[in-house]
Amino acid sequence: MRLVLLLVLVLMVAGPASAEDLSGPVRVIDGDTIEIGGRRIHLFGIDAPELEQTCEWPAKTIDCGKVSRTSRRPLYARR
């Protein structure tokens, strides 16, 4: 019980991560990382292939990291 109470107190003191305003062009680094105004941001809860990662498909190898990055670009277009 003491451990749980201690954990709760530590989490209360730590508090939530502070938000800050970011501005500037958005650049997609890979499927789960973007850059805004020169600051890299890892998207929480997203697990995407890394840029150079490949995946084996039954008859061929696919550059799934590049596919993941390319599929994210339209999401951030004009932002």
C-alpha positions in Angstrom: 0.0 0.0 0.0 2.9 2.4 0.8 4.4 1.8 -2.6 1.1 2.6 -4.3 0.8 5.8 -2.3 4.4 6.8 -3.1 3.8 6.2 -6.8 0.7 8.3 -6.7 2.5 11.2 -5.0 5.4 11.0 -7.4 3.1 11.2 -10.4 1.2 14.1 -8.9 4.4 16.1 -8.4 5.7 15.2 -11.9 2.4 16.5 -13.4 1.5 16.4 -17.0 3.9 17.3 -19.8 3.7 20.9 -20.6 2.4 21.9 -24.0 4.0 24.6 -26.1 3.0 26.3 -29.3 4.9 25.2 -32.3 4.9 26.8 -35.6 6.6 26.4 -38.9 6.6 24.0 -41.7 5.8 20.3 -41.0 8.3 17.8 -42.3 7.6 14.0 -42.0 10.7 12.2 -40.9 9.2 8.7 -40.8 5.8 7.1 -40.0 5.9 8.1 -36.3 8.1 11.2 -36.2 7.5 14.7 -37.6 9.4 17.9 -37.4 7.8 21.3 -36.8 9.9 24.4 -37.1 13.1 22.4 -36.6 11.8 20.5 -33.5 11.4 16.7 -33.8 8.3 15.2 -32.3 7.7 11.5 -31.8 4.0 10.8 -32.1 2.8 9.1 -28.9 1.0 5.8 -29.3 2.1 5.4 -32.9 4.5 2.5 -33.8 5.4 2.7 -37.5 8.3 1.2 -39.4 11.6 3.1 -39.3 12.6 4.9 -42.5 15.1 2.2 -43.6 13.1 -0.8 -42.5 12.0 -3.4 -45.0 9.2 -5.9 -44.8 9.0 -9.3 -46.5 6.0 -9.9 -48.7 5.4 -13.4 -50.1 7.3 -12.7 -53.4 9.3 -9.5 -52.7 10.9 -7.1 -50.2 9.0 -3.8 -49.6 10.5 -0.6 -48.3 7.8 -0.3 -45.7 9.6 2.5 -43.8 9.5 4.7 -46.9 5.9 3.7 -47.7 4.9 4.6 -44.1 6.6 8.1 -44.4 5.0 8.7 -47.8 1.5 7.8 -46.6 1.8 10.3 -43.8 2.8 13.3 -45.9 -0.8 14.1 -47.2 -1.9 14.3 -43.5 0.3 17.3 -42.9 0.1 19.0 -46.3 -0.4 22.8 -46.0 -0.1 22.7 -42.2 
